[in-house]
Amino acid sequence: MITLRLKRFGKKRETSFRIVACNSTSRRDGRPLEELGFYNPRTDETRLNTDGLRRRLDQGAQPSDTVRMLLEKGGLLTKTVRPAETVGKAKQAAAREAEARAAAKAAAEAAAAEAAAAAEATADSPAETAEETPADA
């Protein structure tokens, strides 16, 4: 199967990538079937060979996730929501709701404890004043 993926090149710590069509079993930096574009993540510069990319996509080439994102930005592919994204967002929403419920419960418990402490303090204070007055007289 043919895949569209990134091939790394450039100096150490100053990498750039070429978008290449290659066999899915070949090495990352191996010899590609065709070079179809360029991507520099430091400057966010992207150059795409649209004719070659369309031809490869029509032949059934599968882009990697990063190349898919670049092609969506370039307008060659329409943005699709993948199932993994949907599941991940649902899990994040459920975690946020659980966290909000736990925070609300903790706030309610703190308010109840504070109210009980205030009620106890007001119940103790009249008894102390009543005991003090007869003792002073």
Secondary structure as GFF3:
##gff-version 3
##sequence-region A 1 137
A	DSSP	beta_strand	2	11	.	.	.	ID=ss1
A	DSSP	beta_strand	14	23	.	.	.	ID=ss2
A	DSSP	beta_strand	34	40	.	.	.	ID=ss3
A	DSSP	beta_strand	45	48	.	.	.	ID=ss4
A	DSSP	alpha_helix	50	58	.	.	.	ID=ss5
A	DSSP	beta_strand	62	63	.	.	.	ID=ss6
A	DSSP	alpha_helix	65	74	.	.	.	ID=ss7
A	DSSP	alpha_helix	83	136	.	.	.	ID=ss8
###
